[in-house]
Amino acid sequence: VRRGISKTTYVAGHGRQVMEHETSAQRSKQMSRIRSKDTKPELLVRQLVHGMGYRYRLHRRDLPGSPDLVFPSRHKVILVHGCFWHRHPDPQCPLTRTPKSRLDFWVPKFEANRQRDLENEARLGALGWGILVVWECQLRHLAIVEVRVREFLEG
Ligand SMILES: [Zn+2]
């Protein structure tokens, strides 16, 4: 990706582009309703995918779990999962720490999140949607994510 330009500059540039692209009264009204979903990992993926030239819909609520990025004509969705809340199963993941106290509080929450993810993915799959899950910790290597996204969307 663009040699000679730092990753920060690259991402910031697309950040402005995406913000301009999405600015409208309707958009900000919707944003306020779904603010909890507009996490930083998701914004990074949106900027990356937008910069790759793909267009998508956000959080289509008529689909199971309101998938983060929806590509209707390709019948594909990208889900961006925060490693901590969604419990990234990769043993190498540096972000899926387990709290040391209040396990009676955390464990049921984690299990409910994981269960909801599995159900949503199963329902999306049953409806014929292709699914790519991007985990938060994978965003440290955007070039790899870019390759995976392109293979997924073109495949
Ligand atoms: Zn992770």
Boltz pocket constraint, residues with backbone or C-beta under 6 A from the ligand:
constraints:
  - pocket:
      binder: B
      contacts: [[A, 83], [A, 88], [A, 90], [A, 93], [A, 94], [A, 95], [A, 96], [A, 135], [A, 136], [A, 137], [A, 138]]
      max_distance: 6.0
